């Protein structure tokens, strides 16, 4: 009861601050003569409250308006039959909560330049979809737009699984997402014709509404920027590429001097103790060392190899699955290695965020289920650490001969802790030589067997140097800070506006707005 009352009061306070700031921005912002027009679209980050990504985009829009740019928001007004957050995965036929979402949109974009879009089902498309199988839906195109392919990452994300069932609930939601994506395409085409923006800013770029908009804008040669959460509290990442892949371009001549090294080491020290968050979520509410029973078991084996998995939100993205079709295909190969090397203790570590407590974001296709389905806990050379067991991953790394990871951050951390890392999925850090990253599944298996039988595995000197350079850039150059404007809401995953004066959002006073303005208006790189 106390938490509910606190949450309600916090929401009311946030709405008052939103109302005040929106009025102030409207009074102070005037597009300069010949100013660039920026289109902004975000339909997949929130419903009735302010999420971190919605907050980033709101503040970016305000900052650009204060800098003299014209900002036009493309906003959903029940414009999809089913949407990314409003679809009920347990009851797909349940209509989304459009009324609450529209109410929040009216608050967020009060006195802004807005184009609303609504939904109208396309009868020809609906008829074409009606009898299609799951495989048919995955490859479905309509009037030149590969809607099945565009929708698939978002469908997997929403269903919290990678392997889709060819059943009617899944097909129904797939069909509704395709119908909704086509409606977004039609409405956004009309929006582009009317507004004629110079730049498009969208959230994420992988969720189907924003993915459709990004594809249409790029086809017209419109510069398209995507945005995601970054790797410091209350920071955002903006890029011309795919934000979910976190493309980071590091100059060849960039080096860490003594001051930069000390700054990075201080951040890493906290991280190795579990003191970090991602998108406002604390992965490690507590952290335990390895207990005596584990150490006694490990002592009976020749070597220890931890296997670090990732969450379905990251592994469902197409850019992750370049060696294997999915993380679970990678795990199936590791299962064969477990059987072939009984003198090695394999420790399978579920990601601590896989079964996020107190939310609806628990993975429905998860490592726990995979381990139990294959009865791996019955094998003498396997230890499974579930997501809610807060055993220190760094204590495992300390005792490891080498590590196997899919595409999580622990991979680059392993390199920094002087352990060989064999990576099975494309990660943001694999574009630089930081880990062993084979080109195929066959090569992965060959290297894994080589590592398991080798006396000592030599780590190339460049791996650690590149890992430190990459992490410094990720933490301190690409992460644009919004902590002066946002604070945590009592409900995990949501934020409120802080009490701040409007001038704090002007480019000359805000490093984040200045970097975004440079990127949007002058082709900059969105770096601090």
Secondary structure in CASP SS format (residue, H / E / C, confidence):
PFRMAT SS
TARGET T0000
AUTHOR 0000-0000-0000
METHOD secondary structure of the structure
MODEL  1
X C 1.00
X H 1.00
X H 1.00
X H 1.00
X H 1.00
X H 1.00
X H 1.00
X H 1.00
X H 1.00
X H 1.00
X H 1.00
X H 1.00
X H 1.00
X H 1.00
X H 1.00
X H 1.00
X H 1.00
X H 1.00
X H 1.00
X H 1.00
X H 1.00
X H 1.00
X H 1.00
X H 1.00
X H 1.00
X H 1.00
X H 1.00
X H 1.00
X C 1.00
X C 1.00
X C 1.00
X C 1.00
X C 1.00
X C 1.00
X C 1.00
X C 1.00
X E 1.00
X E 1.00
X E 1.00
X E 1.00
X E 1.00
X C 1.00
X C 1.00
X C 1.00
X C 1.00
X C 1.00
X C 1.00
X C 1.00
X C 1.00
X C 1.00
X E 1.00
X H 1.00
X H 1.00
X H 1.00
X H 1.00
X H 1.00
X H 1.00
X H 1.00
X H 1.00
X H 1.00
X H 1.00
X H 1.00
X H 1.00
X H 1.00
X H 1.00
X H 1.00
X C 1.00
X C 1.00
X C 1.00
X E 1.00
X E 1.00
X E 1.00
X E 1.00
X E 1.00
X E 1.00
X E 1.00
X C 1.00
X C 1.00
X C 1.00
X C 1.00
X C 1.00
X C 1.00
X C 1.00
X C 1.00
X C 1.00
X C 1.00
X C 1.00
X C 1.00
X C 1.00
X C 1.00
X C 1.00
X C 1.00
X C 1.00
X C 1.00
X C 1.00
X C 1.00
X C 1.00
X H 1.00
X H 1.00
X H 1.00
X H 1.00
X H 1.00
X H 1.00
X H 1.00
X H 1.00
X H 1.00
X H 1.00
X H 1.00
X C 1.00
X C 1.00
X C 1.00
X C 1.00
X E 1.00
X E 1.00
X E 1.00
X E 1.00
X E 1.00
X C 1.00
X C 1.00
X C 1.00
X C 1.00
X C 1.00
X H 1.00
X H 1.00
X H 1.00
X H 1.00
X H 1.00
X H 1.00
X H 1.00
X C 1.00
X C 1.00
X C 1.00
X C 1.00
X H 1.00
X H 1.00
X H 1.00
X H 1.00
X H 1.00
X C 1.00
X C 1.00
X C 1.00
X E 1.00
X C 1.00
X C 1.00
X E 1.00
X C 1.00
X H 1.00
X H 1.00
X H 1.00
X H 1.00
X H 1.00
X H 1.00
X H 1.00
X H 1.00
X H 1.00
X H 1.00
X H 1.00
X H 1.00
X H 1.00
X C 1.00
X C 1.00
X C 1.00
X C 1.00
X C 1.00
X C 1.00
X C 1.00
X C 1.00
X H 1.00
X H 1.00
X H 1.00
X H 1.00
X H 1.00
X H 1.00
X H 1.00
X H 1.00
X H 1.00
X H 1.00
X H 1.00
X H 1.00
X H 1.00
X H 1.00
X H 1.00
X H 1.00
X H 1.00
X H 1.00
X H 1.00
X H 1.00
X H 1.00
X H 1.00
X H 1.00
X H 1.00
X H 1.00
X H 1.00
X H 1.00
X H 1.00
X C 1.00
X C 1.00
X C 1.00
X E 1.00
X E 1.00
X E 1.00
X E 1.00
X E 1.00
X C 1.00
X C 1.00
X C 1.00
X C 1.00
X H 1.00
X H 1.00
X H 1.00
X H 1.00
X H 1.00
X H 1.00
X H 1.00
X H 1.00
X H 1.00
X H 1.00
X H 1.00
X H 1.00
X C 1.00
X C 1.00
X C 1.00
X E 1.00
X E 1.00
X E 1.00
X E 1.00
X E 1.00
X E 1.00
X E 1.00
X C 1.00
X C 1.00
X C 1.00
X C 1.00
X C 1.00
X E 1.00
X E 1.00
X E 1.00
X E 1.00
X E 1.00
X C 1.00
X C 1.00
X C 1.00
X H 1.00
X H 1.00
X H 1.00
X C 1.00
X C 1.00
X C 1.00
X C 1.00
X C 1.00
X C 1.00
X C 1.00
X C 1.00
X C 1.00
X C 1.00
X C 1.00
X C 1.00
X H 1.00
X H 1.00
X H 1.00
X H 1.00
X H 1.00
X H 1.00
X H 1.00
X H 1.00
X H 1.00
X H 1.00
X H 1.00
X H 1.00
X H 1.00
X H 1.00
X C 1.00
X C 1.00
X C 1.00
X C 1.00
X C 1.00
X E 1.00
X E 1.00
X C 1.00
X C 1.00
X E 1.00
X E 1.00
X C 1.00
X C 1.00
X C 1.00
X C 1.00
X C 1.00
X E 1.00
X C 1.00
X C 1.00
X C 1.00
X H 1.00
X H 1.00
X H 1.00
X H 1.00
X H 1.00
X H 1.00
X H 1.00
X C 1.00
X C 1.00
X C 1.00
X C 1.00
X E 1.00
X E 1.00
X E 1.00
X E 1.00
X E 1.00
X E 1.00
X C 1.00
X C 1.00
X C 1.00
X H 1.00
X H 1.00
X H 1.00
X H 1.00
X C 1.00
X C 1.00
X H 1.00
X H 1.00
X H 1.00
X C 1.00
X C 1.00
X C 1.00
X C 1.00
X C 1.00
X C 1.00
X H 1.00
X H 1.00
X H 1.00
X H 1.00
X H 1.00
X H 1.00
X H 1.00
X H 1.00
X H 1.00
X H 1.00
X H 1.00
X H 1.00
X H 1.00
X H 1.00
X C 1.00
X C 1.00
X C 1.00
X E 1.00
X E 1.00
X E 1.00
X E 1.00
X E 1.00
X E 1.00
X C 1.00
X C 1.00
X C 1.00
X C 1.00
X C 1.00
X C 1.00
X C 1.00
X C 1.00
X C 1.00
X C 1.00
X C 1.00
X C 1.00
X C 1.00
X C 1.00
X C 1.00
X C 1.00
X C 1.00
X H 1.00
X H 1.00
X H 1.00
X H 1.00
X H 1.00
X H 1.00
X H 1.00
X C 1.00
X C 1.00
X H 1.00
X H 1.00
X H 1.00
X C 1.00
X C 1.00
X C 1.00
X E 1.00
X E 1.00
X E 1.00
X E 1.00
X C 1.00
X C 1.00
X C 1.00
X C 1.00
X C 1.00
X E 1.00
X C 1.00
X H 1.00
X H 1.00
X H 1.00
X H 1.00
X H 1.00
X H 1.00
X H 1.00
X C 1.00
X C 1.00
X E 1.00
X E 1.00
X E 1.00
X E 1.00
X C 1.00
X C 1.00
X C 1.00
X C 1.00
X H 1.00
X H 1.00
X H 1.00
X H 1.00
X H 1.00
X H 1.00
X H 1.00
X C 1.00
X C 1.00
X C 1.00
X E 1.00
X E 1.00
X E 1.00
X E 1.00
X C 1.00
X C 1.00
X C 1.00
X C 1.00
X C 1.00
X C 1.00
X C 1.00
X C 1.00
X C 1.00
X C 1.00
X C 1.00
X C 1.00
X E 1.00
X C 1.00
X C 1.00
X C 1.00
X C 1.00
X H 1.00
X H 1.00
X H 1.00
X H 1.00
X H 1.00
X H 1.00
X H 1.00
X H 1.00
X H 1.00
X H 1.00
X H 1.00
X H 1.00
X H 1.00
X C 1.00
X C 1.00
X C 1.00
X C 1.00
X C 1.00
X C 1.00
X C 1.00
X H 1.00
X H 1.00
X H 1.00
X H 1.00
X H 1.00
X H 1.00
X H 1.00
X H 1.00
X H 1.00
X H 1.00
X H 1.00
X H 1.00
X H 1.00
X H 1.00
X H 1.00
X H 1.00
X C 1.00
X C 1.00
X C 1.00
X E 1.00
X E 1.00
X C 1.00
X C 1.00
X C 1.00
X C 1.00
X E 1.00
X E 1.00
X E 1.00
X C 1.00
X C 1.00
X C 1.00
X C 1.00
X C 1.00
X E 1.00
X E 1.00
X E 1.00
X E 1.00
X C 1.00
X C 1.00
X C 1.00
X C 1.00
X H 1.00
X H 1.00
X H 1.00
X H 1.00
X C 1.00
X C 1.00
X C 1.00
X C 1.00
X C 1.00
X H 1.00
X H 1.00
X H 1.00
X H 1.00
X H 1.00
X H 1.00
X H 1.00
X H 1.00
X H 1.00
X H 1.00
X H 1.00
X H 1.00
X C 1.00
X C 1.00
X C 1.00
X C 1.00
X C 1.00
X C 1.00
END
